[in-house]
Amino acid sequence: MSKCLTKHSCEICLEYAKTQKNLDPSFLLCFFKAYENAEKSTFGNLNMPHENFYNYVYSLESEFINSFPILSVEKGIGDKLKMRMLNIDYEHPCPNFDKDYLLNFFLRFRIYASIKFLNRHLVSEKKIKNRKLAILQHL
């Protein structure tokens, strides 16, 4: 939400971002409770986003998880994912809010994160195989 506010920040958007509710302590892990920030507030002032924003991002994530493995081998994956995600409804109180910017930002981040973790997984598998090979060669 803060990235979107750098693109467009009117009074309505600022109020929408500030109307976040506090996190429910029962959902947090114990080690989050142990740390305090400079203001001595628990959970480091973490806030839950507005419910319809949360539901929108959750819907985007669900669509990404279902579509990415199928579309990842094709060209133009970003455009194809975006076309699928344009159908997901999101009601923002500000008529000038750039939903397209939010959607593009989400897609860039998720594609980058997916490729990053896949590469990390492949590298770790390769190291394990090479380590076993090196051990066997030195016997």
Residue pairs with C-beta under 8 A, 6 or more apart in sequence:
1 17
1 49
1 53
2 17
3 105
4 13
4 97
4 98
4 101
4 102
4 105
5 13
5 14
5 17
7 98
7 101
8 94
8 96
8 97
8 98
8 101
10 94
10 96
12 93
12 94
13 92
13 94
13 97
16 50
16 92
16 93
16 94
19 50
20 47
20 48
20 49
20 50
21 47
21 48
22 47
22 48
23 43
23 46
23 47
23 48
24 48
25 33
25 42
25 43
28 43
32 43
32 44
32 46
33 42
33 43
35 44
36 42
36 44
37 44
37 45
39 45
48 54
49 57
52 90
52 91
53 90
53 92
56 88
56 89
56 90
57 106
59 88
60 85
60 88
60 103
60 106
61 110
63 81
63 84
63 85
63 88
64 81
64 85
64 106
64 107
64 110
67 80
67 81
67 84
68 77
68 81
68 110
68 111
68 114
71 77
71 80
71 81
72 114
74 80
77 111
78 107
78 108
78 111
81 107
81 111
82 103
82 104
82 107
85 103
85 106
85 107
86 103
90 99
92 99
